[in-house]
Amino acid sequence: MAAFDQHIVEAVNRPGKIGVLATSDIKGQPNLAYFGSARVLPEGDFLLALGDNRTLANLEQNPNAVFMVLMESPVTFKTPGWRLYLKVRMIQRHGEALESIRKVIADKAGPKFAEAMKASVLFDITEIRPLID
């Protein structure tokens, strides 16, 4: 697990925030999508809920991804933010992790969005870099 500070946890877990996840399939074809369901867990793991979409299909083929989160908006070259490099540890299509994420999503966005979540993905955070090195 990469070392990170509380600012990163707050940025990822902040209510209403959106982060961007970059993935690619086994052939290297890229995909970019934004998510509001991402969480950094107390142990330092990264958790995300996904529907049956290109992102999930890519992660089943290629376990590497990068999540970008910004601390504030509007975005400028001075906006604080981070790139979290991730590696899939586990994808679950059933179970407690998925149900707990669905409950949070149902409370925030409604049951329709919660039911669209078909998998929980647990990642190891392998590296953290600021937006601007």
C-alpha positions in Angstrom: 0.0 0.0 0.0 1.2 3.5 -0.8 1.6 6.0 2.0 -0.9 8.8 1.9 -2.2 11.6 4.2 -5.6 12.5 5.4 -6.1 15.1 2.7 -6.3 12.4 0.1 -8.8 10.4 2.2 -10.9 13.5 2.6 -10.7 14.3 -1.1 -11.8 10.8 -2.2 -14.5 10.3 0.5 -15.9 13.8 0.4 -19.7 13.7 -0.1 -20.7 14.7 -3.6 -17.2 14.5 -5.1 -16.6 12.9 -8.4 -13.3 11.2 -9.4 -12.1 10.0 -12.8 -10.9 6.4 -13.3 -8.7 5.4 -16.2 -8.6 1.7 -17.3 -7.5 -0.2 -20.4 -8.4 -3.6 -21.8 -6.0 -6.4 -22.4 -5.0 -4.9 -25.8 -4.3 -1.5 -24.2 -7.5 0.2 -25.5 -8.1 3.0 -22.9 -11.3 4.0 -21.2 -12.0 7.0 -18.9 -15.1 7.3 -16.7 -16.2 9.3 -13.7 -17.5 7.9 -10.4 -19.0 9.1 -7.1 -18.9 5.7 -5.4 -15.2 5.6 -4.7 -14.0 5.2 -1.0 -10.7 5.0 0.7 -11.3 2.5 3.5 -9.8 2.9 7.0 -7.2 0.1 6.2 -6.0 2.2 3.2 -7.7 0.0 0.5 -9.7 1.6 -2.3 -13.3 0.5 -3.0 -15.5 1.2 -6.0 -18.9 0.1 -7.1 -19.4 -0.6 -10.8 -22.3 -1.4 -13.2 -21.9 -3.9 -16.1 -19.9 -1.5 -18.2 -16.6 -1.0 -20.1 -14.7 -0.1 -16.9 -15.7 -3.4 -15.2 -14.9 -5.4 -18.3 -11.5 -3.7 -18.5 -10.6 -4.4 -14.9 -11.5 -8.1 -15.4 -8.9 -8.2 -18.2 -6.3 -5.8 -16.8 -6.1 -5.1 -13.1 -4.3 -1.8 -13.3 -6.1 1.6 -13.1 -5.5 5.2 -12.1 -8.0 7.3 -10.2 -7.8 11.1 -10.3 -9.3 13.2 -7.6 -9.3 16.9 -7.1 -9.6 18.8 -3.8 -11.5 21.7 -5.2 -13.0 23.5 -8.2 -12.8 25.4 -10.4 -9.8 23.5 -11.7 -6.5 25.4 -12.5 -2.9 24.4 -12.7 -2.7 25.1 -9.0 -5.7 23.0 -7.9 -4.6 20.3 -5.4 -5.3 16.8 -6.4 -3.8 13.3 -6.7 -3.5 10.4 -9.0 -3.9 7.1 -7.2 -2.4 4.1 -9.0 -4.5 1.0 -8.3 -4.3 -2.7 -8.8 -7.4 -4.9 -8.4 -7.3 -7.3 -5.5 -10.8 -8.6 -5.7 -14.0 -8.2 -7.8 -17.2 -9.4 -6.1 -20.6 -9.6 -7.8 -22.3 -10.6 -4.6 -21.8 -10.1 -0.9 -21.5 -7.6 2.0 -19.2 -5.1 0.3 -21.5 -4.7 -2.7 -24.6 -4.5 -0.5 -23.0 -1.8 1.7 -22.1 0.3 -1.3 -25.6 -0.1 -2.8 -27.1 1.1 0.5 -24.9 4.3 0.4 -25.8 4.9 -3.2 -29.5 4.3 -2.6 -29.4 6.9 0.2 -27.6 9.5 -1.9 -28.8 8.9 -5.4 -31.8 6.6 -5.2 -32.6 2.9 -5.5 -32.4 2.9 -9.3 -28.7 3.9 -9.2 -28.0 1.5 -6.4 -29.5 -1.5 -8.3 -27.4 -0.6 -11.3 -24.2 -1.5 -9.3 -23.3 -5.0 -10.2 -19.9 -5.4 -8.6 -17.7 -4.1 -5.9 -14.0 -3.8 -6.7 -11.4 -3.7 -4.0 -8.0 -2.2 -5.1 -4.6 -1.9 -3.5 -3.2 1.6 -3.8 0.2 1.0 -5.3 1.4 4.6 -5.8 0.2 8.1 -5.2 1.3 11.1 -7.2 0.1 14.7 -7.1 -1.5 16.1 -10.2 1.5 18.3 -10.9 4.9 16.8 -10.1 
